[in-house]
Amino acid sequence: METSAGRMTATVNAWLATVVDASQSVRSVHFDELGVEGWQSPAATEIPGCWLELIELAVATLQARKVRGITVGVVAPLKNRDTVPMADRERSWKLLAASLHEIEPPSLYVFSSGALREWDLDVEEHRFPLLRESGVDHVFVRYWRDAEEIVTGDEYSGAVYLLRRLEDGPES
């Protein structure tokens, strides 16, 4: 994956300027819309470096604007699966790189810190923590399917999440 620091900063800043009030909604933008190249077939060594770079750019911009109480993250869709994989098989960036969805790009997200609790409560869900990366608070793999998909025996959707929370209150 390739990013140009100057161009990427301007692009992320321009997108964040359109995010008027992230405390009231979930906002996201696909990597391809940000100009990130090579997201379709990243080398395992490039994950999560580029993702962390985008998170850091967004965090720096939001901190400069004194925005607090929100979460910034990258959500990278995985290929659908017939069964939920064993947790120990999903802890390697190399395996995850091979499992990334080839059509749906990862996205940069900004949302209220409580929004994750409100996402799809009526689903079967499986989460597997990954080793935390520097610069983020939570790193995990999540597989899910909704009530209708459970009844019909559909595949599980999945994604990798890297999340960083900008705490409430004044900066320390």
BADOGU-619465 format. One record per residue: residue number from 1; x, y, z of N, C-alpha, C in turn. Coordinates in steps of 0.2 Angstrom, whole numbers. Example, Ala and Ser with C-alpha at 12.3 -4.5 7.8 and 13.67 -1.06 7.14 Angstrom:
// residues 2
<zafi: 1	n_u: 66	n_v: -28	n_w: 39	ca_u: 62	ca_v: -22	ca_w: 39	c_u: 66	c_v: -16	c_w: 39>
<zafi: 2	n_u: 64	n_v: -11	n_w: 35	ca_u: 68	ca_v: -5	ca_w: 36	c_u: 64	c_v: 0	c_w: 39>
END
This chain:
// residues 172
<zafi: 1	n_u: 4	n_v: -6	n_w: 0	ca_u: 0	ca_v: 0	ca_w: 0	c_u: 4	c_v: 6	c_w: 0>
<zafi: 2	n_u: 2	n_v: 11	n_w: -4	ca_u: 6	ca_v: 17	ca_w: -4	c_u: 2	c_v: 23	c_w: -2>
<zafi: 3	n_u: 6	n_v: 27	n_w: 2	ca_u: 3	ca_v: 34	ca_w: 3	c_u: 8	c_v: 39	c_w: 2>
<zafi: 4	n_u: 6	n_v: 45	n_w: 0	ca_u: 11	ca_v: 51	ca_w: 0	c_u: 9	c_v: 55	c_w: 6>
<zafi: 5	n_u: 14	n_v: 56	n_w: 11	ca_u: 12	ca_v: 59	ca_w: 17	c_u: 9	c_v: 66	c_w: 16>
<zafi: 6	n_u: 11	n_v: 70	n_w: 12	ca_u: 8	ca_v: 77	ca_w: 11	c_u: 2	c_v: 76	c_w: 8>
<zafi: 7	n_u: 1	n_v: 72	n_w: 2	ca_u: -5	ca_v: 72	ca_w: -1	c_u: -11	c_v: 68	c_w: 3>
<zafi: 8	n_u: -8	n_v: 63	n_w: 7	ca_u: -13	ca_v: 60	ca_w: 12	c_u: -15	c_v: 64	c_w: 17>
<zafi: 9	n_u: -11	n_v: 68	n_w: 20	ca_u: -13	ca_v: 73	ca_w: 25	c_u: -18	c_v: 78	c_w: 23>
<zafi: 10	n_u: -17	n_v: 80	n_w: 17	ca_u: -22	ca_v: 85	ca_w: 14	c_u: -29	c_v: 82	c_w: 13>
<zafi: 11	n_u: -29	n_v: 75	n_w: 10	ca_u: -35	ca_v: 72	ca_w: 9	c_u: -39	c_v: 70	c_w: 15>
<zafi: 12	n_u: -35	n_v: 67	n_w: 20	ca_u: -38	ca_v: 66	ca_w: 26	c_u: -41	c_v: 72	c_w: 30>
<zafi: 13	n_u: -37	n_v: 77	n_w: 30	ca_u: -40	ca_v: 84	ca_w: 33	c_u: -46	c_v: 86	c_w: 29>
<zafi: 14	n_u: -46	n_v: 86	n_w: 22	ca_u: -52	ca_v: 88	ca_w: 18	c_u: -58	c_v: 84	c_w: 20>
<zafi: 15	n_u: -57	n_v: 77	n_w: 21	ca_u: -63	ca_v: 73	ca_w: 23	c_u: -65	c_v: 74	c_w: 30>
<zafi: 16	n_u: -60	n_v: 75	n_w: 34	ca_u: -62	ca_v: 77	ca_w: 41	c_u: -66	c_v: 83	c_w: 42>
<zafi: 17	n_u: -65	n_v: 88	n_w: 37	ca_u: -68	ca_v: 94	ca_w: 37	c_u: -76	c_v: 94	c_w: 36>
<zafi: 18	n_u: -77	n_v: 88	n_w: 32	ca_u: -84	ca_v: 87	ca_w: 31	c_u: -88	c_v: 83	c_w: 36>
<zafi: 19	n_u: -84	n_v: 81	n_w: 41	ca_u: -87	ca_v: 77	ca_w: 47	c_u: -89	c_v: 82	c_w: 52>
<zafi: 20	n_u: -95	n_v: 85	n_w: 51	ca_u: -97	ca_v: 90	ca_w: 56	c_u: -97	c_v: 88	c_w: 63>
<zafi: 21	n_u: -101	n_v: 83	n_w: 64	ca_u: -102	ca_v: 81	ca_w: 71	c_u: -102	c_v: 73	c_w: 72>
<zafi: 22	n_u: -96	n_v: 71	n_w: 73	ca_u: -95	ca_v: 63	ca_w: 73	c_u: -98	c_v: 61	c_w: 80>
<zafi: 23	n_u: -99	n_v: 65	n_w: 84	ca_u: -102	ca_v: 62	ca_w: 91	c_u: -109	c_v: 60	c_w: 90>
<zafi: 24	n_u: -113	n_v: 62	n_w: 84	ca_u: -119	ca_v: 60	ca_w: 83	c_u: -120	c_v: 55	c_w: 78>
<zafi: 25	n_u: -115	n_v: 53	n_w: 74	ca_u: -116	ca_v: 48	ca_w: 69	c_u: -109	c_v: 44	c_w: 68>
<zafi: 26	n_u: -110	n_v: 39	n_w: 64	ca_u: -104	ca_v: 36	ca_w: 61	c_u: -102	c_v: 38	c_w: 54>
<zafi: 27	n_u: -96	n_v: 40	n_w: 53	ca_u: -94	ca_v: 43	ca_w: 47	c_u: -88	c_v: 38	c_w: 44>
<zafi: 28	n_u: -88	n_v: 37	n_w: 38	ca_u: -82	ca_v: 33	ca_w: 35	c_u: -81	c_v: 35	c_w: 28>
<zafi: 29	n_u: -75	n_v: 33	n_w: 26	ca_u: -73	ca_v: 35	ca_w: 19	c_u: -68	c_v: 29	c_w: 17>
<zafi: 30	n_u: -69	n_v: 26	n_w: 11	ca_u: -65	ca_v: 21	ca_w: 8	c_u: -58	c_v: 23	c_w: 7>
<zafi: 31	n_u: -54	n_v: 18	n_w: 8	ca_u: -47	ca_v: 20	ca_w: 6	c_u: -46	c_v: 22	c_w: -1>
<zafi: 32	n_u: -49	n_v: 19	n_w: -6	ca_u: -49	ca_v: 21	ca_w: -13	c_u: -51	c_v: 29	c_w: -14>
<zafi: 33	n_u: -55	n_v: 31	n_w: -10	ca_u: -57	ca_v: 38	ca_w: -10	c_u: -52	c_v: 43	c_w: -7>
<zafi: 34	n_u: -48	n_v: 40	n_w: -3	ca_u: -43	ca_v: 44	ca_w: 0	c_u: -36	c_v: 43	c_w: -4>
<zafi: 35	n_u: -36	n_v: 39	n_w: -9	ca_u: -31	ca_v: 39	ca_w: -14	c_u: -25	c_v: 34	c_w: -11>
<zafi: 36	n_u: -27	n_v: 29	n_w: -7	ca_u: -23	ca_v: 24	ca_w: -5	c_u: -22	c_v: 19	c_w: -10>
<zafi: 37	n_u: -16	n_v: 18	n_w: -13	ca_u: -15	ca_v: 13	ca_w: -18	c_u: -13	c_v: 6	c_w: -16>
<zafi: 38	n_u: -15	n_v: 1	n_w: -19	ca_u: -12	ca_v: -6	ca_w: -17	c_u: -16	c_v: -9	c_w: -12>
<zafi: 39	n_u: -22	n_v: -6	n_w: -10	ca_u: -26	ca_v: -9	ca_w: -4	c_u: -28	c_v: -16	c_w: -6>
<zafi: 40	n_u: -29	n_v: -18	n_w: -12	ca_u: -32	ca_v: -24	ca_w: -15	c_u: -27	c_v: -30	c_w: -13>
<zafi: 41	n_u: -21	n_v: -29	n_w: -13	ca_u: -16	ca_v: -35	ca_w: -12	c_u: -10	c_v: -33	c_w: -8>
<zafi: 42	n_u: -11	n_v: -30	n_w: -1	ca_u: -6	ca_v: -28	ca_w: 3	c_u: -1	c_v: -34	c_w: 5>
<zafi: 43	n_u: 5	n_v: -32	n_w: 5	ca_u: 10	ca_v: -37	ca_w: 8	c_u: 8	c_v: -37	c_w: 16>
<zafi: 44	n_u: 9	n_v: -43	n_w: 19	ca_u: 8	ca_v: -43	ca_w: 26	c_u: 12	c_v: -38	c_w: 30>
<zafi: 45	n_u: 18	n_v: -37	n_w: 28	ca_u: 22	ca_v: -32	ca_w: 31	c_u: 20	c_v: -25	c_w: 31>
<zafi: 46	n_u: 15	n_v: -23	n_w: 26	ca_u: 12	ca_v: -17	ca_w: 26	c_u: 6	c_v: -16	c_w: 30>
<zafi: 47	n_u: 4	n_v: -21	n_w: 33	ca_u: -2	ca_v: -21	ca_w: 37	c_u: 1	c_v: -22	c_w: 44>
<zafi: 48	n_u: -1	n_v: -18	n_w: 49	ca_u: -5	ca_v: -12	ca_w: 49	c_u: -2	c_v: -5	c_w: 48>
<zafi: 49	n_u: 4	n_v: -5	n_w: 45	ca_u: 7	ca_v: 1	ca_w: 45	c_u: 4	c_v: 7	c_w: 42>
<zafi: 50	n_u: 1	n_v: 6	n_w: 36	ca_u: -3	ca_v: 11	ca_w: 32	c_u: -9	c_v: 13	c_w: 36>
<zafi: 51	n_u: -12	n_v: 8	n_w: 39	ca_u: -19	ca_v: 9	ca_w: 43	c_u: -17	c_v: 13	c_w: 49>
<zafi: 52	n_u: -12	n_v: 12	n_w: 52	ca_u: -10	ca_v: 16	ca_w: 58	c_u: -8	c_v: 23	c_w: 56>
<zafi: 53	n_u: -5	n_v: 24	n_w: 50	ca_u: -3	ca_v: 31	ca_w: 47	c_u: -9	c_v: 35	c_w: 46>
<zafi: 54	n_u: -15	n_v: 32	n_w: 43	ca_u: -21	ca_v: 35	ca_w: 42	c_u: -24	c_v: 37	c_w: 49>
<zafi: 55	n_u: -24	n_v: 32	n_w: 54	ca_u: -27	ca_v: 34	ca_w: 60	c_u: -23	c_v: 40	c_w: 64>
<zafi: 56	n_u: -17	n_v: 40	n_w: 63	ca_u: -13	ca_v: 45	ca_w: 66	c_u: -14	c_v: 52	c_w: 63>
<zafi: 57	n_u: -15	n_v: 52	n_w: 56	ca_u: -16	ca_v: 58	ca_w: 53	c_u: -23	c_v: 61	c_w: 55>
<zafi: 58	n_u: -28	n_v: 56	n_w: 56	ca_u: -35	ca_v: 59	ca_w: 58	c_u: -35	c_v: 61	c_w: 65>
<zafi: 59	n_u: -31	n_v: 57	n_w: 70	ca_u: -31	ca_v: 59	ca_w: 77	c_u: -27	c_v: 66	c_w: 78>
<zafi: 60	n_u: -22	n_v: 67	n_w: 74	ca_u: -18	ca_v: 73	ca_w: 75	c_u: -23	c_v: 79	c_w: 73>
<zafi: 61	n_u: -26	n_v: 78	n_w: 67	ca_u: -31	ca_v: 84	ca_w: 65	c_u: -37	c_v: 85	c_w: 70>
<zafi: 62	n_u: -40	n_v: 79	n_w: 73	ca_u: -45	ca_v: 80	ca_w: 77	c_u: -43	c_v: 83	c_w: 84>
<zafi: 63	n_u: -37	n_v: 81	n_w: 86	ca_u: -34	ca_v: 84	ca_w: 92	c_u: -33	c_v: 91	c_w: 91>
<zafi: 64	n_u: -30	n_v: 93	n_w: 86	ca_u: -29	ca_v: 100	ca_w: 84	c_u: -35	c_v: 104	c_w: 85>
<zafi: 65	n_u: -41	n_v: 101	n_w: 83	ca_u: -48	ca_v: 104	ca_w: 83	c_u: -51	c_v: 104	c_w: 90>
<zafi: 66	n_u: -47	n_v: 101	n_w: 95	ca_u: -50	ca_v: 99	ca_w: 101	c_u: -56	c_v: 95	c_w: 102>
<zafi: 67	n_u: -56	n_v: 90	n_w: 97	ca_u: -62	ca_v: 86	ca_w: 97	c_u: -60	c_v: 80	c_w: 102>
<zafi: 68	n_u: -65	n_v: 78	n_w: 106	ca_u: -64	ca_v: 73	ca_w: 111	c_u: -70	c_v: 68	c_w: 111>
<zafi: 69	n_u: -69	n_v: 63	n_w: 115	ca_u: -75	ca_v: 58	ca_w: 116	c_u: -77	c_v: 54	c_w: 109>
<zafi: 70	n_u: -73	n_v: 54	n_w: 105	ca_u: -74	ca_v: 50	ca_w: 98	c_u: -69	c_v: 45	c_w: 97>
<zafi: 71	n_u: -70	n_v: 40	n_w: 93	ca_u: -66	ca_v: 35	ca_w: 91	c_u: -64	c_v: 35	c_w: 84>
<zafi: 72	n_u: -58	n_v: 35	n_w: 82	ca_u: -55	ca_v: 35	ca_w: 75	c_u: -53	c_v: 27	c_w: 74>
<zafi: 73	n_u: -54	n_v: 25	n_w: 68	ca_u: -52	ca_v: 18	ca_w: 67	c_u: -52	c_v: 16	c_w: 59>
<zafi: 74	n_u: -49	n_v: 11	n_w: 58	ca_u: -49	ca_v: 8	ca_w: 52	c_u: -53	c_v: 1	c_w: 52>
<zafi: 75	n_u: -57	n_v: 0	n_w: 48	ca_u: -61	ca_v: -7	ca_w: 47	c_u: -59	c_v: -9	c_w: 40>
<zafi: 76	n_u: -57	n_v: -15	n_w: 40	ca_u: -55	ca_v: -19	ca_w: 34	c_u: -59	c_v: -25	c_w: 33>
<zafi: 77	n_u: -63	n_v: -25	n_w: 28	ca_u: -67	ca_v: -31	ca_w: 27	c_u: -63	c_v: -37	c_w: 25>
<zafi: 78	n_u: -66	n_v: -43	n_w: 28	ca_u: -63	ca_v: -49	ca_w: 26	c_u: -67	c_v: -53	c_w: 21>
<zafi: 79	n_u: -65	n_v: -58	n_w: 18	ca_u: -69	ca_v: -62	ca_w: 13	c_u: -74	c_v: -66	c_w: 18>
<zafi: 80	n_u: -80	n_v: -67	n_w: 15	ca_u: -85	ca_v: -71	ca_w: 18	c_u: -83	c_v: -78	c_w: 19>
<zafi: 81	n_u: -85	n_v: -81	n_w: 25	ca_u: -83	ca_v: -88	ca_w: 27	c_u: -89	c_v: -92	c_w: 28>
<zafi: 82	n_u: -89	n_v: -98	n_w: 27	ca_u: -94	ca_v: -103	ca_w: 28	c_u: -95	c_v: -104	c_w: 36>
<zafi: 83	n_u: -89	n_v: -105	n_w: 39	ca_u: -89	ca_v: -106	ca_w: 46	c_u: -84	c_v: -101	c_w: 50>
<zafi: 84	n_u: -85	n_v: -100	n_w: 56	ca_u: -81	ca_v: -95	ca_w: 60	c_u: -74	c_v: -99	c_w: 61>
<zafi: 85	n_u: -69	n_v: -95	n_w: 59	ca_u: -62	ca_v: -99	ca_w: 60	c_u: -60	c_v: -99	c_w: 67>
<zafi: 86	n_u: -56	n_v: -104	n_w: 69	ca_u: -53	ca_v: -104	ca_w: 76	c_u: -49	c_v: -98	c_w: 77>
<zafi: 87	n_u: -50	n_v: -95	n_w: 83	ca_u: -47	ca_v: -89	ca_w: 85	c_u: -39	c_v: -89	c_w: 84>
<zafi: 88	n_u: -36	n_v: -95	n_w: 86	ca_u: -29	ca_v: -95	ca_w: 85	c_u: -26	c_v: -95	c_w: 78>
<zafi: 89	n_u: -31	n_v: -96	n_w: 73	ca_u: -29	ca_v: -96	ca_w: 66	c_u: -29	c_v: -89	c_w: 63>
<zafi: 90	n_u: -32	n_v: -84	n_w: 67	ca_u: -34	ca_v: -77	ca_w: 65	c_u: -29	c_v: -72	c_w: 68>
<zafi: 91	n_u: -24	n_v: -74	n_w: 71	ca_u: -19	ca_v: -69	ca_w: 74	c_u: -13	c_v: -67	c_w: 71>
<zafi: 92	n_u: -13	n_v: -69	n_w: 65	ca_u: -7	ca_v: -67	ca_w: 61	c_u: -8	c_v: -62	c_w: 55>
<zafi: 93	n_u: -5	n_v: -57	n_w: 55	ca_u: -6	ca_v: -52	ca_w: 49	c_u: -5	c_v: -55	c_w: 42>
<zafi: 94	n_u: -1	n_v: -60	n_w: 42	ca_u: 0	ca_v: -64	ca_w: 36	c_u: -6	c_v: -67	c_w: 33>
<zafi: 95	n_u: -9	n_v: -71	n_w: 38	ca_u: -15	ca_v: -74	ca_w: 37	c_u: -21	c_v: -69	c_w: 35>
<zafi: 96	n_u: -21	n_v: -64	n_w: 39	ca_u: -26	ca_v: -59	ca_w: 38	c_u: -25	c_v: -55	c_w: 31>
<zafi: 97	n_u: -19	n_v: -54	n_w: 29	ca_u: -18	ca_v: -51	ca_w: 23	c_u: -21	c_v: -55	c_w: 17>
<zafi: 98	n_u: -20	n_v: -62	n_w: 18	ca_u: -23	ca_v: -66	ca_w: 13	c_u: -31	c_v: -67	c_w: 13>
<zafi: 99	n_u: -34	n_v: -65	n_w: 19	ca_u: -41	ca_v: -65	ca_w: 20	c_u: -44	c_v: -58	c_w: 18>
<zafi: 100	n_u: -41	n_v: -53	n_w: 17	ca_u: -44	ca_v: -47	ca_w: 15	c_u: -48	c_v: -47	c_w: 9>
<zafi: 101	n_u: -54	n_v: -44	n_w: 10	ca_u: -59	ca_v: -44	ca_w: 4	c_u: -55	c_v: -40	c_w: -2>
<zafi: 102	n_u: -56	n_v: -43	n_w: -8	ca_u: -52	ca_v: -41	ca_w: -14	c_u: -56	c_v: -35	c_w: -17>
<zafi: 103	n_u: -63	n_v: -34	n_w: -16	ca_u: -67	ca_v: -29	ca_w: -19	c_u: -68	c_v: -23	c_w: -15>
<zafi: 104	n_u: -70	n_v: -25	n_w: -9	ca_u: -72	ca_v: -20	ca_w: -4	c_u: -66	c_v: -17	c_w: 0>
<zafi: 105	n_u: -64	n_v: -11	n_w: -1	ca_u: -58	ca_v: -8	ca_w: 2	c_u: -59	c_v: -7	c_w: 10>
<zafi: 106	n_u: -54	n_v: -6	n_w: 13	ca_u: -54	ca_v: -4	ca_w: 20	c_u: -57	c_v: 3	c_w: 21>
<zafi: 107	n_u: -59	n_v: 5	n_w: 26	ca_u: -62	ca_v: 12	ca_w: 27	c_u: -59	c_v: 15	c_w: 34>
<zafi: 108	n_u: -58	n_v: 22	n_w: 33	ca_u: -56	ca_v: 26	ca_w: 39	c_u: -63	c_v: 28	c_w: 42>
<zafi: 109	n_u: -64	n_v: 27	n_w: 49	ca_u: -70	ca_v: 28	ca_w: 52	c_u: -69	c_v: 34	c_w: 58>
<zafi: 110	n_u: -74	n_v: 38	n_w: 59	ca_u: -74	ca_v: 42	ca_w: 65	c_u: -81	c_v: 41	c_w: 67>
<zafi: 111	n_u: -82	n_v: 40	n_w: 74	ca_u: -88	ca_v: 39	ca_w: 77	c_u: -88	c_v: 40	c_w: 84>
<zafi: 112	n_u: -94	n_v: 41	n_w: 87	ca_u: -95	ca_v: 42	ca_w: 95	c_u: -92	c_v: 36	c_w: 98>
<zafi: 113	n_u: -89	n_v: 37	n_w: 104	ca_u: -86	ca_v: 31	ca_w: 107	c_u: -91	c_v: 26	c_w: 109>
<zafi: 114	n_u: -97	n_v: 28	n_w: 110	ca_u: -102	ca_v: 23	ca_w: 112	c_u: -105	c_v: 19	c_w: 106>
<zafi: 115	n_u: -104	n_v: 21	n_w: 100	ca_u: -107	ca_v: 19	ca_w: 94	c_u: -106	c_v: 11	c_w: 93>
<zafi: 116	n_u: -100	n_v: 8	n_w: 95	ca_u: -99	ca_v: 1	ca_w: 94	c_u: -104	c_v: -3	c_w: 98>
<zafi: 117	n_u: -106	n_v: 0	n_w: 104	ca_u: -111	ca_v: -4	ca_w: 108	c_u: -118	c_v: -4	c_w: 104>
<zafi: 118	n_u: -119	n_v: 1	n_w: 100	ca_u: -126	ca_v: 1	ca_w: 97	c_u: -126	c_v: -3	c_w: 90>
<zafi: 119	n_u: -120	n_v: -5	n_w: 87	ca_u: -120	ca_v: -8	ca_w: 81	c_u: -124	c_v: -15	c_w: 81>
<zafi: 120	n_u: -128	n_v: -16	n_w: 77	ca_u: -131	ca_v: -23	ca_w: 76	c_u: -131	c_v: -28	c_w: 82>
<zafi: 121	n_u: -136	n_v: -26	n_w: 87	ca_u: -136	ca_v: -30	ca_w: 93	c_u: -140	c_v: -37	c_w: 91>
<zafi: 122	n_u: -143	n_v: -38	n_w: 86	ca_u: -147	ca_v: -44	ca_w: 84	c_u: -143	c_v: -48	c_w: 79>
<zafi: 123	n_u: -137	n_v: -50	n_w: 81	ca_u: -133	ca_v: -54	ca_w: 77	c_u: -129	c_v: -59	c_w: 81>
<zafi: 124	n_u: -127	n_v: -64	n_w: 77	ca_u: -122	ca_v: -69	ca_w: 80	c_u: -115	c_v: -66	c_w: 79>
<zafi: 125	n_u: -111	n_v: -65	n_w: 84	ca_u: -105	ca_v: -62	ca_w: 83	c_u: -99	c_v: -66	c_w: 87>
<zafi: 126	n_u: -93	n_v: -66	n_w: 83	ca_u: -87	ca_v: -69	ca_w: 86	c_u: -82	c_v: -64	c_w: 85>
<zafi: 127	n_u: -78	n_v: -62	n_w: 91	ca_u: -73	ca_v: -58	ca_w: 91	c_u: -66	c_v: -61	c_w: 93>
<zafi: 128	n_u: -61	n_v: -60	n_w: 90	ca_u: -54	ca_v: -62	ca_w: 92	c_u: -49	c_v: -57	c_w: 93>
<zafi: 129	n_u: -47	n_v: -55	n_w: 99	ca_u: -42	ca_v: -50	ca_w: 99	c_u: -35	c_v: -52	c_w: 96>
<zafi: 130	n_u: -32	n_v: -46	n_w: 93	ca_u: -26	ca_v: -47	ca_w: 90	c_u: -21	c_v: -43	c_w: 95>
<zafi: 131	n_u: -14	n_v: -44	n_w: 94	ca_u: -10	ca_v: -41	ca_w: 98	c_u: -11	c_v: -33	c_w: 96>
<zafi: 132	n_u: -11	n_v: -29	n_w: 102	ca_u: -12	ca_v: -22	ca_w: 101	c_u: -6	c_v: -19	c_w: 97>
<zafi: 133	n_u: -7	n_v: -15	n_w: 93	ca_u: -2	ca_v: -11	ca_w: 89	c_u: -1	c_v: -4	c_w: 93>
<zafi: 134	n_u: 5	n_v: -2	n_w: 92	ca_u: 6	ca_v: 5	ca_w: 95	c_u: 2	c_v: 10	c_w: 92>
<zafi: 135	n_u: -1	n_v: 15	n_w: 96	ca_u: -5	ca_v: 20	ca_w: 93	c_u: -13	c_v: 18	c_w: 92>
<zafi: 136	n_u: -15	n_v: 12	n_w: 95	ca_u: -22	ca_v: 11	ca_w: 95	c_u: -24	c_v: 8	c_w: 101>
<zafi: 137	n_u: -30	n_v: 8	n_w: 103	ca_u: -32	ca_v: 5	ca_w: 109	c_u: -35	c_v: -2	c_w: 109>
<zafi: 138	n_u: -38	n_v: -4	n_w: 103	ca_u: -41	ca_v: -10	ca_w: 102	c_u: -39	c_v: -13	c_w: 95>
<zafi: 139	n_u: -38	n_v: -19	n_w: 94	ca_u: -36	ca_v: -22	ca_w: 88	c_u: -40	c_v: -29	c_w: 88>
<zafi: 140	n_u: -45	n_v: -30	n_w: 84	ca_u: -48	ca_v: -37	ca_w: 84	c_u: -51	c_v: -39	c_w: 77>
<zafi: 141	n_u: -52	n_v: -45	n_w: 77	ca_u: -56	ca_v: -48	ca_w: 71	c_u: -63	c_v: -49	c_w: 73>
<zafi: 142	n_u: -68	n_v: -48	n_w: 69	ca_u: -75	ca_v: -49	ca_w: 71	c_u: -78	c_v: -53	c_w: 65>
<zafi: 143	n_u: -82	n_v: -58	n_w: 66	ca_u: -86	ca_v: -61	ca_w: 61	c_u: -93	c_v: -61	c_w: 64>
<zafi: 144	n_u: -98	n_v: -60	n_w: 59	ca_u: -105	ca_v: -60	ca_w: 61	c_u: -110	c_v: -62	c_w: 56>
<zafi: 145	n_u: -116	n_v: -63	n_w: 58	ca_u: -121	ca_v: -64	ca_w: 53	c_u: -128	c_v: -62	c_w: 57>
<zafi: 146	n_u: -133	n_v: -59	n_w: 53	ca_u: -139	ca_v: -57	ca_w: 56	c_u: -144	c_v: -62	c_w: 57>
<zafi: 147	n_u: -149	n_v: -61	n_w: 60	ca_u: -154	ca_v: -66	ca_w: 62	c_u: -157	c_v: -70	c_w: 55>
<zafi: 148	n_u: -158	n_v: -66	n_w: 50	ca_u: -160	ca_v: -69	ca_w: 44	c_u: -155	c_v: -74	c_w: 41>
<zafi: 149	n_u: -148	n_v: -71	n_w: 41	ca_u: -143	ca_v: -75	ca_w: 38	c_u: -142	c_v: -82	c_w: 43>
<zafi: 150	n_u: -143	n_v: -81	n_w: 49	ca_u: -143	ca_v: -87	ca_w: 53	c_u: -148	c_v: -93	c_w: 51>
<zafi: 151	n_u: -154	n_v: -90	n_w: 50	ca_u: -160	ca_v: -95	ca_w: 48	c_u: -158	c_v: -98	c_w: 41>
<zafi: 152	n_u: -156	n_v: -94	n_w: 37	ca_u: -154	ca_v: -97	ca_w: 30	c_u: -148	c_v: -100	c_w: 29>
<zafi: 153	n_u: -143	n_v: -100	n_w: 34	ca_u: -137	ca_v: -103	ca_w: 34	c_u: -132	c_v: -100	c_w: 30>
<zafi: 154	n_u: -133	n_v: -93	n_w: 29	ca_u: -128	ca_v: -89	ca_w: 25	c_u: -121	c_v: -89	c_w: 28>
<zafi: 155	n_u: -116	n_v: -86	n_w: 24	ca_u: -109	ca_v: -86	ca_w: 27	c_u: -109	c_v: -80	c_w: 32>
<zafi: 156	n_u: -103	n_v: -80	n_w: 35	ca_u: -101	ca_v: -75	ca_w: 40	c_u: -98	c_v: -69	c_w: 36>
<zafi: 157	n_u: -99	n_v: -63	n_w: 38	ca_u: -96	ca_v: -58	ca_w: 36	c_u: -90	c_v: -57	c_w: 41>
<zafi: 158	n_u: -85	n_v: -53	n_w: 39	ca_u: -79	ca_v: -52	ca_w: 44	c_u: -76	c_v: -46	c_w: 43>
<zafi: 159	n_u: -72	n_v: -43	n_w: 48	ca_u: -68	ca_v: -37	ca_w: 47	c_u: -63	c_v: -37	c_w: 52>
<zafi: 160	n_u: -57	n_v: -33	n_w: 51	ca_u: -52	ca_v: -32	ca_w: 56	c_u: -53	c_v: -25	c_w: 58>
<zafi: 161	n_u: -53	n_v: -24	n_w: 64	ca_u: -54	ca_v: -17	ca_w: 67	c_u: -47	c_v: -15	c_w: 71>
<zafi: 162	n_u: -45	n_v: -9	n_w: 69	ca_u: -40	ca_v: -5	ca_w: 73	c_u: -43	c_v: 1	c_w: 76>
<zafi: 163	n_u: -44	n_v: 2	n_w: 82	ca_u: -48	ca_v: 8	ca_w: 85	c_u: -43	c_v: 12	c_w: 90>
<zafi: 164	n_u: -44	n_v: 19	n_w: 89	ca_u: -41	ca_v: 23	ca_w: 94	c_u: -46	c_v: 28	c_w: 97>
<zafi: 165	n_u: -47	n_v: 28	n_w: 103	ca_u: -52	ca_v: 33	ca_w: 106	c_u: -48	c_v: 39	c_w: 108>
<zafi: 166	n_u: -51	n_v: 45	n_w: 107	ca_u: -49	ca_v: 52	ca_w: 109	c_u: -54	c_v: 53	c_w: 115>
<zafi: 167	n_u: -51	n_v: 53	n_w: 121	ca_u: -54	ca_v: 53	ca_w: 127	c_u: -58	c_v: 59	c_w: 128>
<zafi: 168	n_u: -63	n_v: 59	n_w: 133	ca_u: -67	ca_v: 65	ca_w: 134	c_u: -63	c_v: 69	c_w: 139>
<zafi: 169	n_u: -65	n_v: 75	n_w: 139	ca_u: -62	ca_v: 80	ca_w: 144	c_u: -56	c_v: 83	c_w: 141>
<zafi: 170	n_u: -52	n_v: 88	n_w: 144	ca_u: -47	ca_v: 91	ca_w: 142	c_u: -41	c_v: 87	c_w: 141>
<zafi: 171	n_u: -37	n_v: 89	n_w: 136	ca_u: -30	ca_v: 85	ca_w: 134	c_u: -26	c_v: 85	c_w: 140>
<zafi: 172	n_u: -22	n_v: 80	n_w: 141	ca_u: -17	ca_v: 80	ca_w: 147	c_u: -10	c_v: 82	c_w: 145>
END
